[in-house]
Amino acid sequence: MLLNARLPAVGALKSSANALRLPKISSRSLATIVDEKVPQNNWENFSFLNYKKNVETLNIVRERLKRPFTFAEKILYGHLDDPHGQDIERGVSYLKLRPDRVACQDATAQMAILQFMSAGMPQVATPSTVHCDHLIEAQIGGEKDLARAVDINNEVYNFLATACAKYNIGFWRPGSGIIHQIVLENYAFPGALMIGTDSHTPNAGGLGMLAIGVGGADAVDVMAGLPWELKAPKIIGVKLTGKLSGWTAPKDIILKVAGILTVKGGTGAIVEYFGEGVDSLSCTGMATICNMGAEIGATTSTFPYNARMADYLKATKRGFVAEQANLFAGHLKADEGAEYDQLIEIDLNTLEPHINGPFTPDLATPISKMKEVAVENGWPTEVKVALIGSCTNSSYEDMSRAASIAQDALNHGLKAQSLFTVTPGSEQIRATIARDGQLKVFEEFGGLLLANACGPCIGQWDRRDVKKGEKNTIVSSYNRNFTGRNDSNPATHAFVTSPDLVTAFAIAGDLRFNPITDTLKDKDGNEFMLAEPTGAGLPALGYDPGTDTYQAPPEDRSVVAVAVAPESDRLQVLKPFAAWDGLDVFNLPILIKSKGKTTTDHISQAGPWLKYRGHLENISNNYMIGAINAENDKANTVKNAFTGEYAGVPDTARDYRDRGQKWVVVGGDNFGEGSSREHAALEPRFLGGFAIIAKSFARIHETNLKKQGMLPLTFADPSAYDKIQPEDTVDIIGVTTLAPGKNLKLVVHSKTGDVWETELAQTYNAEQIEWFKAGSALNKMAAK
């Protein structure tokens, strides 16, 4: 059943690596070349590049709109299901799209595949892969942590392996690496459209594609061959001029952008980078920038195709993809005169290194001001742990630059003052830095090699150096730093920055250290300054693939049985949700009015809960346990409207459900920001919820709620959030006449007997209303 051989490479990159000129075509015409079936990658013999079709589809839209397009628009409109009839207005229309690929990580793949199985199809209709990266906890070191994870999660891995084999899905086993790095190394290609069940799917934008994070239900639609729906994004242009140098790294570009746009400034928009500064960035550096674009709420981020991408494709044995991309180079960039909805300009010559945090990824501080700001805010200045790697910053270039800094310290007789961990993004990166010596430097420096997996970045960290509740500082090259995310300690001040600065902070052990201006003392007490980091973007000797961790689907899939044990506490076959009863709702209690930031980590925590991602009943025990109750400023303590007693949020929700009582949740701005996890929408539906009413929603979470038959509604007057109280009950009027663009009415009954009304806005289109009526999008699909 396990097929591990690569397909033979097709062609080779013949054009110059330094300039993207169209290659001269001798004996064959361009039309002949582009009509050939050129594989998307080295692993599949059934997926092919579709540049010619994309251009033909785009040309239909060109004739209709008669205006220049941004690069992002060219990809979107080139993947339209109905280019002749599709309404197209940025920020308004819902586009029906045909993605090239689907990628799932193991924590979200469980529910996605369980949903796909209920569709009754023999195989996926769109090329898909599953990647085992989320269930490996960092504890004592890579090899032992991996072995423990394989033992603990054997049941889940067997389910995924057999399901992938059954339904013609590529399966990357535990230890292969983080989904986004594997996608970049193997599957991403310029001009493609991909969806992935992880919010950092946009990482692949570093190879000139649109890679968009979605919930599992969206992935199921595409796996089943249905068009995928996306509200036409606005386009934010970021013009880069100049060139990075010294201690400034690609990560600093997105840290700066996050400070400008904030965690919700990119909502409903694609961020498109362009300008002369782009060509100074490595392909993996561009991926870093796109990866962390998720932290500003962006739909995705991308860069135009250039020589650095061609170099990377060739280095990862995909020169045949670059050859085709070169033929369509004019298609793989913005048109002259294309207009952006918002424009940001960044001069890379003057850009400073940044450190963002704590507790939010948009609190941006340049290195020159960090000492002052840290002291002023009372942040702990001792750096307890410094962590490099993750899906954001684990490229060969990242590791090489960090190793050069560590080597400089070793040359002066110094080692890491902080605990220092290294997370390779893939087995290929681990094997290559082991061969080329960077790994040895990290080990001599005092570093601990973790598994090729997400680890502490997503809370898979058995941290033991501080007690829970102890105020402390950690610095990482990760992407997200919400309260308690990395180590479940709400007192941990987590900062995100480049691997360069993380390594410098590890040497100094102090958040106030600035390597650009400050000195250190060597083993003899002599002062010195760290040399500026250096490192190649690509390995001179090529990549070492390391251990083969790929499982291809077998030729005969009919004999494969999917492993799901009926008595399992990790996996549970899904039952359809009940259809809407056709009525408005009255006297609904407010399960919780959440106060402050309410991310998907607050709604459905990761860490130890990841093991239940395939079991809806068990995972629902963590619903909203991290959210702060506005009534009492406590987490997971809410008042039961029937008994008057305080209990946990999921316990109270279950009590309401079992009484036949629907309920609502009230929340603030950008509700559900962060991860793509659809469990944050499945859980309230399973527990009997009817609506989530917030000031605003993060894009993915709003879609996930719609997909599962929950009503995501927003206060037309945001001040209503402050007026409504946790012990109020509410009526929602107008559900029976739900229609696109039509507001609903919220009638609030206060404890004192006062009654007041306010309007609720919603973003449903006609098809999404059918999802709600059917009980879920999956119910609607099954009915078809």
Stockholm file with secondary structure:
# STOCKHOLM 1.0

chainA/1-784         MLLNARLPAVGALKSSANALRLPKISSRSLATIVDEKVPQNNWENFSFLNYKKNVETLNIVRERLKRPFTFAEKILYGHLDDPHGQDIERGVSYLKLRPDRVACQDATAQMAILQFMSAGMPQVATPSTVHCDHLIEAQIGGEKDLARAVDINNEVYNFLATACAKYNIGFWRPGSGIIHQIVLENYAFPGALMIGTDSHTPNAGGLGMLAIGVGGADAVDVMAGLPWELKAPKIIGVKLTGKLSGWTAPKDIILKVAGILTVKGGTGAIVEYFGEGVDSLSCTGMATICNMGAEIGATTSTFPYNARMADYLKATKRGFVAEQANLFAGHLKADEGAEYDQLIEIDLNTLEPHINGPFTPDLATPISKMKEVAVENGWPTEVKVALIGSCTNSSYEDMSRAASIAQDALNHGLKAQSLFTVTPGSEQIRATIARDGQLKVFEEFGGLLLANACGPCIGQWDRRDVKKGEKNTIVSSYNRNFTGRNDSNPATHAFVTSPDLVTAFAIAGDLRFNPITDTLKDKDGNEFMLAEPTGAGLPALGYDPGTDTYQAPPEDRSVVAVAVAPESDRLQVLKPFAAWDGLDVFNLPILIKSKGKTTTDHISQAGPWLKYRGHLENISNNYMIGAINAENDKANTVKNAFTGEYAGVPDTARDYRDRGQKWVVVGGDNFGEGSSREHAALEPRFLGGFAIIAKSFARIHETNLKKQGMLPLTFADPSAYDKIQPEDTVDIIGVTTLAPGKNLKLVVHSKTGDVWETELAQTYNAEQIEWFKAGSALNKMAAK
#=GR chainA/1-784 SS CCBCCCCCCCCCCCSCSSSCCCCCCCSSCHHHHHHSCCBSSSSCSSCBCCHHHHHHHHHHHHHHHCSCCCHHHHHHHHTBSCTTTCCCCTTTCEEEECCSEEEEEHHHHHHHHHHHHTTTCSSCSSCEEEECCSSCCBSSCHHHHHHHHHHHTHHHHHHHHHHHHHTTCEEECTTSBCHHHHHHHHTCCTTCEEEESSTTGGGGGGGTCEEEECCHHHHHHHHTTCCEEEECCEEEEEEEESCCCTTCCHHHHHHHHHHHHTTTTTBTEEEEEESGGGGGSCHHHHHHHHHGGGGGTBSEEECCCCHHHHHHHHHTTCHHHHHHHHHTGGGSSCCTTCCCSEEEEEETTTCCCEEECSBSTTCEEEHHHHHHHHHHHTCCCBEEEEEEETTTBCSHHHHHHHHHHHHHHHHTTCCCSSEEEEECSBHHHHHHHHHHSHHHHHHHHTEEECCSSCGGGGTCBCCCSSCTTCCEEEEESCSCCBTTTTTSCTTEEEEECCHHHHHHHHHHCBTTCCTTTCCEECTTSCEECCCCCCCCSSCTTCCCCCSCCEEBCCSCCTTCCCCCCTTCSSBCCCCCCCCCCSCCEEEEEEEEEEESCCBHHHHBCCGGGGGGTBCHHHHGGGBTTTSEETTTTEESCEECTTTCCEECHHHHHHHHHHTTCCEEEEECTTBTBSCCCTHHHHHHHHTTEEEEEESCBCHHHHHHHHHTTCEEEEESSTTHHHHCCTTCEEEEECGGGCCTTCCEEEEEECTTSCEEEEEEECCCCHHHHHHHHHTSHHHHHHHC
#=GC SS_cons         CCBCCCCCCCCCCCSCSSSCCCCCCCSSCHHHHHHSCCBSSSSCSSCBCCHHHHHHHHHHHHHHHCSCCCHHHHHHHHTBSCTTTCCCCTTTCEEEECCSEEEEEHHHHHHHHHHHHTTTCSSCSSCEEEECCSSCCBSSCHHHHHHHHHHHTHHHHHHHHHHHHHTTCEEECTTSBCHHHHHHHHTCCTTCEEEESSTTGGGGGGGTCEEEECCHHHHHHHHTTCCEEEECCEEEEEEEESCCCTTCCHHHHHHHHHHHHTTTTTBTEEEEEESGGGGGSCHHHHHHHHHGGGGGTBSEEECCCCHHHHHHHHHTTCHHHHHHHHHTGGGSSCCTTCCCSEEEEEETTTCCCEEECSBSTTCEEEHHHHHHHHHHHTCCCBEEEEEEETTTBCSHHHHHHHHHHHHHHHHTTCCCSSEEEEECSBHHHHHHHHHHSHHHHHHHHTEEECCSSCGGGGTCBCCCSSCTTCCEEEEESCSCCBTTTTTSCTTEEEEECCHHHHHHHHHHCBTTCCTTTCCEECTTSCEECCCCCCCCSSCTTCCCCCSCCEEBCCSCCTTCCCCCCTTCSSBCCCCCCCCCCSCCEEEEEEEEEEESCCBHHHHBCCGGGGGGTBCHHHHGGGBTTTSEETTTTEESCEECTTTCCEECHHHHHHHHHHTTCCEEEEECTTBTBSCCCTHHHHHHHHTTEEEEEESCBCHHHHHHHHHTTCEEEEESSTTHHHHCCTTCEEEEECGGGCCTTCCEEEEEECTTSCEEEEEEECCCCHHHHHHHHHTSHHHHHHHC
//
